[in-house]
Amino acid sequence: MRRILFVILFLVGLIPLAHATHFLEGDVTLNDSAYTGSTTYVSLWCSGSNWSGCSAWAQVNSHGKYTLDGATDSYNCCSSTYSGRTWDRCQIYAYQWEKTDVANSLYSDVTFDCSTPATKNIALRSKGKKINMTVTAGGQATTGVSVSCYESGGSYSSSWIDNCTNGVCEVPALAGTYTCSAYCRWSTWGSDCPYGGYPSKSVTIGASDTSVSLNLDFSLKNKTVHACVYAGDNLVSRDITVSCNSQGSGTYIYGSDSTADSDGCYTIKVGAGSFYCSSYCNKWPCDEYKGSPNTTVTLSDSDTSRDITLRYELPDKKIRVTLKAGGSTFTSGMTVSSYKQGGDWSYSSTSTPTSGGYYELTVGNGTHQISAYPNNYQNSEVSGYPQGKVSFSSADAAGTVANVTLTFLKNDATVAGSVSDGANYIPGVWASLNAHDVTSQTGSSTGALVIKNYEATSGSASSSQVYASASTASDGSFSVRVPAGTYSVCVWPPWDRQDLAQTCEEVVAQAGGLTTVSLIMEKKTGRINGCVTDSSGRGVNAYVNCWSYNGSTSQSDYLWRQTDSSGCFSGNAVEGRTYSCTASPNTWNDPSSTFCGYTNEGQQSVTATSSAQTVNFTVPSCDCALNLNVVNALNETISLNGSLECRPKTFRAGEYYYGVWGQMTSGTGTLDVEKDREFTCRTWFWDSSYTTADETTCTCSGSSSSCSISIAPIINDAICGSYVDGEGNPVEMTNISYISVYATKGNNYKTCEATSTGYCCDVSEGAWQLGYWVDSGSGFTSGSAGTTTNAVTVPASGGVTHNLTLLNTCSIAVSVLDLDSSGRPNVWVEVCPYSASQEGANSYQYYYGCGWGETDGNGEVTVKVGCPTGSEGITYYGNAYIPYGMREGRNNPQECTVQAVMGSVNPCILQYEQPDGQINIVVSNGEIASSDLSGLALKSGAVKTAPPLKGVLNALETDASNPYAVATVDCFSPAGGSFEVTTDENGNATCSCSSDDKWFVVAYNIVGNALYVSSATECTCSPEGASCEVPVDFVTTLPEARSVTITDAATEQMLITLSDGAEFKCDQGCLGDTGEAVTCSMGPVVPPFTHNKVPANFYGHFINCYETVVDSNGSSTRNAIQQLNTNATIKIPCNSSQLTNMGLTEDDVQCSYWDPATGSYKTNTNCAVDCSVGTTLSVSHLTDFAIVGNGYLGGIQGEDGGAVGKEDETAGSGANRGADLGSCGGCYMLSSADGKLDDRILWGFILALIGLSRIRRLRSTSEKKK
């Protein structure tokens, strides 16, 4: 009895308290019978928030059963790692490798509870069809080849036959479309393969087919390249590989050889065609010879072999690098390296110092960048990234030595701290320290620079900011040594804490001292919900990604979720942050779906609040197979390899579509697209004997359709010419390593044969643009196609002579200064022949391109640009932008203007600016005259008469008190920069500003339903803080928001009317089907006055609708409605006096909607403007709408669309408009449908739908300041 009791107690002791021994089990079957294959496995994957996931797998036993155990490994879904976790979605599938006639199962959704075993049976699939394949080479049977076929349209079935018999293979398959390829077997892979290329074709097996036939044809590698490789004058016959790669499209051939022949040279097997041949060193480090010698060789059909010579550079020069920190030399824990500049790859490094206390590098001629770094960043006594450059030429004797000293910062301070969520410490998270202002160890302030001393024969040094990081221990503590200075200490939440956001705090680390910091991670109390559905409203398995970046604090946040089985998601967010969200269908784990896998439905913006905000996405379905064929003029299919692309010819409202891409093999390919919709299709390929025609319109009907894309034949030597300079003088490229010439025509790209004096291009008939890349040592700069005057029209007979005009090189010395006038390293600089605010207006840009560069450690960079021959020069404009991660308590520098002249290096100085003053704002209760509102009625560079707002809206003033208390105040400058603050109870607030710019202030407040707004008041910015009174005046009484619910969308009409006359009406069936309950809400929206934007009017309207679905358990889900079944009607009030005050008539007003596909507003033609009854819109979807002045849709997009600017009436259109947008600060102006911009004001009503509180605007990419 005691023995029995002992056994019972022992068994009980083995039972886990929290989890079952296994949590998922089931049968794996094939054709309804247990599958007993020996290499069958079951795999489970679950996904949750912010890229979190777990997995489990098991081998199927001999009885066809599997069990998934609650293992202790950290990735198992039922391990203690995930105790208490919930997952958005779990999927399971079975796979096997033993039998080629058995296909893996499809992915299946599964649910389980770790405490109770669940059952899920899985069915493998039998491949009952055959692909009868023959593999040839030059039409002859092959040996030693393998084939594979892969189906990606729904089942993801694949088959591999390792060894075909005399080139004949039977490949088992399911119904579907397959991509089949042939390879040499592993024993003859690569250079030993006697065949060239990787032949591949698509084939479709229908549901009623039993088999299909397919032929794949290799090319023969029946020619050789005989390569002799030298280092100086010495033949290199060991430790290297010589390889040749075919150029252009068509059959790809690769050959290589690493074993020298008896003559010390190498033999590479190739076929007919052009080949890029190069050599590389097989050992590391490669100290005996440097560089990557290469050449191009062409073998014709009649050639059997070609000889080439490749020459390495002898490393006969030395660089001796001394490392210092804190005034002393150190020689431990570091690696020193050099990297040759100019495209000829050559690298040298060492981690072992010499007995002389320096590190020695062996290099050849050229310019070499020198750097050093700690071998262990987490345990290093130094910080910084000092760099230098050393140049050697053939004039320097062998054995020449350059001495370099790189000085690091000594880690003489300690920053220690703890990380918690306010209640518990958090282990295992990284604390990152970023230096803003590092105290100089030589006694002077250096801003954000690392201190360095640089000594060399030539060149300059560069460095970057100081960074450090440490992981928190089990008690949430961390400690890291850094140079003394000011740091931002940031921590990111662990992947399993979606309720926390990144948190940062600034600290000052003193030399020789200990600085402590306690970081309490910010709680994410907001929430973002939404659903991803198809066009029929069904939920889509998708990934939703939302991110937010706060430039003023360098803090970011993100959330990542996979949708649940209904296509919906929910995630935590930081209140007040604006997130950009996108959604992508998960076609990998849902292969049976017909969703267009190349769409990314977004991006949408949503601001998180304490109540959940909703953002929804609709993805299109690609349910029709479009078979594309590339044909010649005789409609014969041409054997080409490349890619195919189809995009919708027209976009639906609110649609965002990347386009559908696919592979083209042997001139054919299949793309899954939406049925009965017009697509614009094209083919892309690299070189070949043909070029594509213009885009072709194709429509796919039923389940599949075919469409042909015509291409034109190549004309040999269609364009030939010599190189000339700007004055027409011949140029011979004798002192450079290469010049590459190419031609473009639409999406066609053709390389040309280039020699030292001229070129020839084999292209087709039509208009071509010539471009080239050239070695910078030639004295010329590369010219891209379209930025030069080298436009050539080729007739059907070819034979065009056209000299290629090369751009002369001029240099501009750019210095970028930080706030304290120290040089700012690692800043991207752009120098263009037109101003950022005039982009598109200057004809120079079509001939002379821009130049770019990154500043070195001194904040300097020399930018090479194109310029004309002679002394007249050309005007360039320089700009620098705030680097990523740099604190944005500063504005971009003012643009510099500089002349580029042959033979001169002229300076361009750019200095960052920081607000150096403040405005002490007093918001009061006052009266605003119409004339004082002119600042609110501006287009970029033009002034219009302001509307008398009280008369426009015909509202009655309420008795609301204290409109100045807790009012919103926006301060902005037309030159760039804006700040938003809130007044105290007495109406006082302080805004930062830059004293050298003009600043304006707008205040607004809502008290009850009363809206108060000020004029755009110009205020003085001064260091001591000038006082500025901003009176707010009553504008209107906002209407009450209303919600209406209908219980049967098929039979009930939705009608909402507000007190201001706004109306939303959707007839029966518009919002849903029989028995569907739908709720719609409509109310006022007050857009903010941020980013130099003054709203067109002071409030608009929102509309959102959702369907309520109740499941069998009584739980309800809200599914937002975006696409309507039939058109709805929206009516917005207006009156004729409003239009008169705006300088418009009814004919001047048009309706528009936001189109995410183009990032702009487009005209809504279903709109009637009649101010006697109101403006009426007919809409088929719920997205953003606006009513604007005709011909100025682009004004909505601009960064300064309603900004205060210079007072003139000259804002023009077309090529001259850039010069008239000086007050815009580099606006991004989009034209309306007719391609014109005029002086009409963009005022009207702003209508925001789907709960968005403001219209979306494109941000300027060329702002003068930010």
WOBEL-V893818 format. One record per backbone hydrogen bond with DSSP energy under -0.5 kcal/mol. CO is the residue of the C=O (numbers start at 1). NH is the residue of the N-H. If there is no record, write none. Layout:
((CO;NH) (CO;NH))
This chain:
((1;5) (2;6) (3;7) (4;8) (5;9) (6;10) (7;11) (8;12) (9;13) (10;14) (11;14) (11;15) (12;15) (21;70) (23;118) (24;68) (25;120) (26;66) (27;29) (27;122) (28;35) (29;124) (30;33) (33;30) (34;36) (37;40) (39;97) (40;60) (41;95) (42;58) (43;93) (44;56) (45;91) (46;54) (47;88) (47;89) (48;51) (49;52) (52;48) (54;46) (55;77) (56;44) (58;42) (61;64) (64;28) (65;61) (66;26) (67;69) (68;23) (68;24) (69;71) (73;76) (75;55) (76;79) (79;82) (80;83) (82;85) (89;47) (90;110) (91;45) (92;108) (93;43) (94;105) (95;41) (99;102) (101;127) (103;125) (108;92) (113;116) (114;20) (116;113) (118;25) (122;29) (122;124) (124;31) (125;103) (126;128) (129;173) (130;132) (130;212) (131;133) (131;171) (132;214) (133;169) (134;136) (134;216) (135;142) (136;218) (137;140) (140;137) (144;185) (145;164) (146;183) (147;161) (148;181) (149;159) (150;152) (150;179) (157;151) (159;149) (160;162) (161;147) (164;166) (165;168) (167;135) (168;165) (169;133) (169;171) (170;172) (171;131) (173;129) (176;178) (176;205) (177;152) (178;180) (178;203) (179;150) (180;201) (181;148) (183;146) (185;188) (186;189) (189;192) (190;193) (194;221) (196;219) (199;182) (201;180) (203;178) (204;206) (205;176) (206;209) (210;130) (212;132) (214;134) (216;136) (216;218) (218;138) (219;196) (220;222) (223;270) (224;306) (225;227) (225;268) (226;228) (226;308) (227;266) (228;310) (229;236) (230;312) (231;233) (231;234) (234;231) (235;237) (237;260) (239;282) (239;283) (241;280) (242;257) (243;278) (244;255) (245;276) (251;253) (252;197) (253;246) (255;244) (257;242) (258;260) (261;264) (265;261) (266;227) (266;268) (268;225) (270;223) (273;299) (274;247) (275;277) (275;297) (276;245) (277;295) (278;243) (280;241) (285;287) (290;313) (293;279) (295;277) (297;275) (299;273) (300;303) (304;224) (306;226) (308;228) (310;230) (312;232) (313;290) (314;316) (316;399) (317;363) (318;402) (319;321) (319;361) (320;322) (320;404) (321;359) (322;406) (323;330) (324;408) (325;328) (328;325) (333;375) (335;373) (336;350) (337;371) (338;348) (339;369) (343;345) (346;340) (348;338) (350;336) (351;353) (354;357) (358;354) (359;321) (361;319) (361;363) (363;317) (366;392) (367;341) (368;370) (368;390) (369;339) (370;388) (371;337) (373;335) (376;379) (377;380) (381;411) (383;409) (386;372) (387;462) (388;370) (390;368) (392;366) (393;396) (397;400) (400;318) (402;320) (404;322) (405;407) (406;324) (406;408) (408;326) (409;383) (410;412) (412;512) (413;482) (414;416) (414;515) (415;480) (416;517) (417;478) (418;519) (419;426) (420;521) (424;421) (425;427) (429;472) (430;432) (430;492) (431;470) (432;490) (433;468) (434;488) (437;439) (437;486) (438;446) (440;443) (446;449) (447;438) (453;407) (461;858) (462;387) (466;435) (468;433) (470;431) (472;428) (473;476) (476;419) (477;473) (478;417) (480;415) (482;413) (484;439) (485;509) (486;436) (486;437) (487;489) (487;507) (488;434) (488;490) (489;505) (490;432) (491;503) (494;497) (497;500) (499;524) (501;522) (503;491) (505;489) (507;487) (507;509) (508;510) (509;485) (510;513) (513;414) (515;416) (517;418) (517;519) (518;520) (519;420) (519;521) (522;501) (523;525) (526;573) (527;613) (528;571) (529;615) (530;569) (531;533) (531;617) (532;540) (533;619) (534;537) (538;534) (540;542) (541;586) (542;563) (543;584) (544;561) (545;582) (546;559) (547;580) (548;557) (549;551) (550;553) (550;554) (550;555) (551;888) (555;550) (556;502) (557;548) (559;546) (560;50) (561;544) (564;567) (567;532) (568;564) (569;530) (571;528) (573;526) (573;575) (574;577) (577;579) (577;608) (579;581) (579;606) (580;547) (581;603) (581;604) (582;545) (583;601) (584;543) (585;587) (586;590) (590;593) (594;622) (595;597) (596;599) (598;658) (600;602) (601;583) (604;581) (606;579) (606;608) (608;576) (609;527) (611;609) (613;529) (617;533) (619;535) (620;596) (621;623) (624;626) (624;673) (625;627) (625;705) (626;628) (626;671) (627;707) (628;669) (629;631) (629;709) (630;638) (631;711) (632;635) (636;632) (638;640) (640;667) (642;664) (643;684) (644;662) (645;682) (646;660) (647;680) (652;655) (655;1157) (660;646) (662;644) (663;665) (664;642) (665;668) (667;630) (668;665) (669;628) (671;626) (671;673) (673;624) (674;677) (677;700) (678;649) (679;681) (679;698) (680;647) (681;696) (682;645) (684;643) (685;687) (686;249) (689;714) (691;712) (696;681) (696;698) (698;679) (699;701) (700;676) (701;704) (703;625) (705;627) (707;629) (708;710) (709;631) (710;693) (712;691) (714;716) (715;718) (715;763) (718;800) (719;761) (720;802) (721;759) (722;804) (723;731) (724;806) (725;728) (729;725) (731;733) (732;734) (738;775) (740;773) (741;752) (742;771) (743;750) (744;769) (745;748) (748;745) (749;687) (750;743) (752;754) (753;760) (756;733) (757;723) (758;755) (759;721) (760;753) (761;718) (761;719) (761;763) (763;715) (766;768) (766;794) (768;792) (769;744) (771;742) (772;783) (773;740) (775;778) (776;779) (779;809) (781;807) (783;772) (784;787) (789;791) (790;770) (792;768) (792;794) (793;795) (794;766) (795;798) (800;720) (800;802) (803;805) (804;724) (804;806) (807;781) (808;867) (810;865) (811;906) (812;814) (812;863) (813;908) (814;861) (815;817) (815;910) (816;824) (817;912) (818;821) (822;818) (823;825) (827;855) (828;881) (829;853) (830;879) (831;851) (832;877) (835;838) (836;839) (838;841) (841;843) (842;845) (843;846) (844;847) (844;848) (847;849) (851;831) (853;829) (855;826) (856;859) (859;816) (860;856) (861;814) (861;863) (862;864) (863;812) (865;810) (867;808) (870;902) (874;900) (876;898) (877;832) (878;896) (879;830) (883;886) (891;913) (896;878) (898;876) (899;901) (900;874) (901;904) (904;811) (904;906) (906;813) (908;815) (908;910) (910;817) (911;894) (913;891) (917;993) (918;1022) (918;1026) (919;921) (919;991) (920;1028) (921;923) (921;989) (922;924) (922;1030) (924;926) (924;1032) (927;929) (929;932) (930;933) (931;934) (933;936) (934;937) (937;944) (939;942) (941;1210) (942;939) (947;949) (948;951) (948;952) (949;953) (950;954) (950;955) (962;965) (964;967) (967;983) (968;1004) (969;971) (969;981) (970;1002) (971;979) (972;1000) (973;976) (977;973) (979;971) (981;969) (984;966) (984;987) (987;923) (988;984) (989;921) (991;919) (993;917) (994;997) (998;974) (999;1019) (1000;972) (1001;1017) (1002;970) (1003;1014) (1004;968) (1005;1007) (1005;1012) (1006;1008) (1007;1009) (1007;1010) (1009;1038) (1010;1007) (1010;1012) (1011;1035) (1011;1036) (1012;1005) (1013;1033) (1015;1017) (1017;1001) (1019;999) (1020;1022) (1022;918) (1022;1025) (1026;920) (1028;922) (1029;1031) (1030;924) (1032;926) (1033;1013) (1036;1011) (1036;1038) (1039;1084) (1042;1082) (1044;1080) (1046;1078) (1048;1051) (1048;1052) (1049;1069) (1053;1055) (1054;1066) (1056;1064) (1058;1061) (1062;1058) (1063;1131) (1064;1056) (1065;1129) (1066;1054) (1067;1070) (1070;1125) (1073;1049) (1073;1050) (1073;1076) (1076;1049) (1077;1108) (1078;1046) (1079;1106) (1080;1044) (1081;1104) (1082;1042) (1083;1102) (1085;1087) (1085;1100) (1088;1090) (1090;1093) (1092;1094) (1093;1095) (1100;1085) (1101;1248) (1102;1083) (1103;1250) (1104;1081) (1105;1121) (1106;1079) (1107;1109) (1107;1119) (1108;1077) (1109;1111) (1109;1117) (1111;1114) (1115;1111) (1117;1109) (1117;1119) (1118;1120) (1119;1107) (1120;1122) (1122;1182) (1128;1179) (1129;1065) (1130;1177) (1131;1063) (1132;1175) (1135;1138) (1135;1139) (1136;1140) (1137;1141) (1138;1142) (1139;1144) (1140;1143) (1145;1148) (1146;1149) (1148;1190) (1150;1188) (1151;1164) (1152;1186) (1153;1162) (1154;1156) (1155;1158) (1155;1159) (1155;1160) (1160;1155) (1162;1153) (1163;1165) (1164;1151) (1165;1167) (1166;1178) (1168;1170) (1168;1176) (1170;1173) (1170;1174) (1174;1170) (1175;1132) (1176;1168) (1177;1130) (1177;1179) (1179;1128) (1180;1124) (1181;1183) (1184;1154) (1185;1247) (1186;1152) (1186;1188) (1188;1150) (1189;1192) (1191;1238) (1192;1195) (1193;1196) (1193;1197) (1194;1197) (1194;1198) (1198;1201) (1200;1203) (1206;1208) (1208;943) (1213;1216) (1214;1217) (1216;1219) (1216;1220) (1217;1220) (1218;1221) (1221;1224) (1221;1226) (1222;1225) (1225;1264) (1226;1262) (1227;1229) (1228;1230) (1232;1235) (1236;1232) (1245;1187) (1245;1247) (1246;1101) (1246;1248) (1247;1185) (1249;1252))
